[in-house]
């Protein structure tokens, strides 16, 4: 786009934003809480700061408690007015739909991105300005008392307030574009309020115990979350769905039919003139020769993400190996004996029983947990869960090398015998778990989010049962029966 | 200017629009009639590139609705089923907002907006909050919004609903003047008299399919048979019936009137008149009995 077109493009976005903001400014239900929160909380926090300061000094003779409290108070005065943005954002699309003013807007030449940006800015602008006013007002009160916070802290709180408001708004706009009534959007808003409330509480604890520098990491996390939520919102934004959907009906029959359709596969070779044996074999052949490759092709991007994650875990393992080297003599592989596997491992309560069933059960549970966590974290936690043990292996391999052993031999004896089956199974299961979460941000083309997720779930279910569990079972048997023998043969006494 | 080829829209198992093929030329007004849920609004939404067709294609003002949605929307003025105004805004602010979105500068926007409001006899609406408007005023304001950017294509869903007869006439006159400016106009309406007044052609849609298409006269002829003529005599005369019977089969008659059906009134009527006047029978009037579009519509809908 040339400069002029960019200018026009932005002008249209700002027109939409300005219309919505001026509409909000005429609505006392929005202006009143913003005004009260903006004016009341700086005063309250100021009184609270002084009374806490006096109380700590009088009771315990402690001085300087206000410096620990300042970040919390600043967060409160900024966040409370900014939180109104959630209410405005929840109304954006679905509110217009209820007031029947959405269709004329959708009939304009505004693109989906313009509509989306305009609405997000409109929801966030007024409450955020109020939040900043609150921060400035409170800072001025502190300044008059000679307690001016550092410029870094002010910057951190300002950015954090903005990022939190944006996270709430971008998540709320997703809800607003996916529900059919303001009531439904409000009900679903608890999925935003609870995590954000927990985050703010977590930030408070972090400020008290770990110091303000951790706020920068939280800010990065919030920015990444924002990017993902905006992408998700843009991907899910659909003029057709916005206008067409009339009722939020949970049609379990339809859900089941869709899931079953994606769960099924075609026999191979197909054809009516087949012998009995071939007919019986055609289903497993169809599954392993056609369906599994097809699912893996569908999961190619997720597989790539998992593999990149694994490479990252190797870096993490290396980083920690350098940062936290094991004490000398800690690793004594020559001391390994049969007892190490039979007694020591069996008596360690936090490890599963060192039997085929025990190991298999543990791995299955872990991968199912990864799927669950992946669903609620756009797939990120599923990858993190797989990265952890691999980072530990890399960490130990480095320690082994620095202890004077051959790290390659260590990996070949301790990890590879069962890892050669376990690792592909874990990668496949994790990739499918990533899809369960990533579908919300990027549903497959020509599919709704619901159908895309059901397809991802069906793919997860069939490959988990047909590929992952058999591989894990074989790996568990090897881990219990072959790996210890190899280790003892190599290192044992 | 509007070209529909096998346009189909499905919502799950339900087919809302089923293979609609038609074209509307510049300077033509097509009225789309049909019962509730027949597929009119879905068709309009597809033409405005709000909904994507499941099959087939629609080309509006030279742009494909599927691939050039933004360009289509730039060239379409759409009056939606509900006015959908922002009730806290003033009329001028509202038109100003839509003008900016359509890329108009403030001056043009104000000029056109004021002119449209004056045309619709609601100039005072410029400074009034739209929440105070009557239903008819809201509808006229929505129409002004649709016309503001002077689009070559107009999609009007129930343009005169909720309007008093005077306002409705103002709007109808506006629509007719737009035809003179060579715009393409698609009007969805339940008001059959209005459709007959403004439309060049009528399309009757039923269960997503076009079941009748043509000018009002063509549809009447096609669906209700040849026109029925009524002859009124100056006085009751016995010979009149036999004279008329020479040319056509009378459908009904009284002492001083006769009705007959003919598919060639331009040749038959002069012959009958000549025969009657030649026999010294005075004729007061000879004309076609008015047949309403409603009769056509009901015939089509009942047949389907």
Interface residues (C-beta under 8 A of the other chain):
Chain A: X8 X11 X12 X15 X16 X19 X22 X23 X26 X27 X99 X100 X101 X102 X103 X104 X105 X106 X107 X108 X109 X110 X111 X239 X240 X243 X244
Chain B: X11 X45 X48 X50 X51 X52 X70 X71 X73 X74 X76 X78 X80 X81 X82 X83 X84 X85 X86 X87 X88 X89 X93 X97 X98 X100 X101 X102 X103 X142 X145
